[in-house]
Amino acid sequence: MGLELRFSQRLDWEQPPNRLARALAEKRAAGEPVLDLTESNPTRAGFLYETEAILGALARPGSMIYEPQPAGLRRAREAVSAYYAERGLAVGPDRILLTASTSEAYGYLFKLFADPGAVAAAAKPSYPLLDYLADLDGVRLRYYRLRYDGRWHVDFDSLKQALARGARLVLAVTPNNPTGSYLSPEETARMAALCEAHGAALAVDEVFWDYRLEETPAPEIEAGECPVLVLNGLSKILGLPQMKLAWITALGPGHERILSRLEWISDAYLSVATPVQQALGEWLGLRRRFQAQVKVRLRANLGGLEAAVAGTPCDVLRPEGGWYAVLRLPRIRSEEDWALSFLDDGVLVQPGYFFDFEKEAFAVLSLLTPPETFAEGVARIMARVARQAG
Ligand SMILES: Cc1ncc(COP(=O)(O)O)c(C=O)c1O
């Protein structure tokens, strides 16, 4: 008799691969080339990294000493504080706790605010990993909607409903993945007031904050009436997801108690490696050069996409920031059928349902894609749309 393993229900994720995944696997197995318009790994997107400086910063003598500190080494937290000072924000190092990733930071916040079975609220459409991260902590997500009328807005009625269902923690991503929309200061203030009224905390993931696509400055997250936990890290700021360093900044009422409890959680893991903490200050000093080349690419790809859709039945739901663009397709077929037909033409996109768009038909394209691949992929997409919808 085989061993009967009884797994936790947190991991009830088994699903047969969808049609798109199957078709992609077949194409790859047959050795057919695919133009990947979903590439979001910055280390594989052809950017120039200052490799010597990045690796050199790890070789500090302090990297050989283990000084376990749950919030992270002070010099690293001071470097994060200096990053905020350059953005014009006064965030002292005592407000900051380091984690190995933003994903880990979400896990800490679920553990801090939600008992198993408790509810947290997240936006739709938004970052699909949030569902899995919530499952891993036994937290149930309820959703509030973002709506588009030329720009994206928080649908406050749905947020109120999620809070009325007991959400202890409200998650927001600004600029959001994949819509590229920043929360406006009015939206943040209103969300904070609603959270305060329901005894909830607000977590704001601003990993894409530095990648503003418009000329006007990006709206900053301010301390609100409720506790506000701001998440950020090196995956996007420096395009270094492999270095595993992120942080939580605690703003607003209760921040001292929040940080001391976050330290209890962090003390159980102590997951941030010392060399990356030692290197952080020097690394953050390199960010402008890295970000400048990324922004050139994001803007060029977005400009090319907008030019390609002009005069077609498609349009681009204009992102204000971040690494993605949402393409609205004619509703003559499903998102999956569109994505499959693009794949027939050798182009991979993410259908909107991966992100839970309210309606059909959308495709999400990564603006990080190398420009030639992006331009050729978009040309094939538009040719297919013209054939199908013409
Ligand atoms: C909204 C959002 N948050 C965070 C991250 C990065 O997470 P991590 O810091 O865990 O690498 C991503 C990466 O795609 C993201 O899209």
The ligand as an SDF file (V2000), in Angstrom:
LIG
                    3D

 16 16  0  0  0  0  0  0  0  0999 V2000
    3.1380   43.9210   -7.2140 C   0  0  0  0  0  0  0  0  0  0  0  0
    4.4250   43.2220   -6.9370 C   0  0  0  0  0  0  0  0  0  0  0  0
    4.9420   43.2430   -5.6990 N   0  0  0  0  0  0  0  0  0  0  0  0
    6.1320   42.6780   -5.4360 C   0  0  0  0  0  0  0  0  0  0  0  0
    6.8610   42.0620   -6.4160 C   0  0  0  0  0  0  0  0  0  0  0  0
    8.2680   41.5910   -6.1200 C   0  0  0  0  0  0  0  0  0  0  0  0
    8.2710   40.7080   -5.1270 O   0  0  0  0  0  0  0  0  0  0  0  0
    9.6300   40.2130   -4.4220 P   0  0  0  0  0  0  0  0  0  0  0  0
   10.1420   41.3790   -3.6080 O   0  0  0  0  0  0  0  0  0  0  0  0
    9.0550   39.1390   -3.5800 O   0  0  0  0  0  0  0  0  0  0  0  0
   10.5910   39.7790   -5.4520 O   0  0  0  0  0  0  0  0  0  0  0  0
    6.3470   41.9580   -7.6940 C   0  0  0  0  0  0  0  0  0  0  0  0
    7.0790   41.2160   -8.7300 C   0  0  0  0  0  0  0  0  0  0  0  0
    6.6090   40.9600   -9.8170 O   0  0  0  0  0  0  0  0  0  0  0  0
    5.1130   42.5720   -7.9720 C   0  0  0  0  0  0  0  0  0  0  0  0
    4.5990   42.5420   -9.2190 O   0  0  0  0  0  0  0  0  0  0  0  0
  1  2  1  0
  2  3  1  0
  2 15  2  0
  3  4  2  0
  4  5  1  0
  5  6  1  0
  5 12  2  0
  6  7  1  0
  7  8  1  0
  8  9  2  0
  8 10  1  0
  8 11  1  0
 12 13  1  0
 12 15  1  0
 13 14  2  0
 15 16  1  0
M  END
$$$$
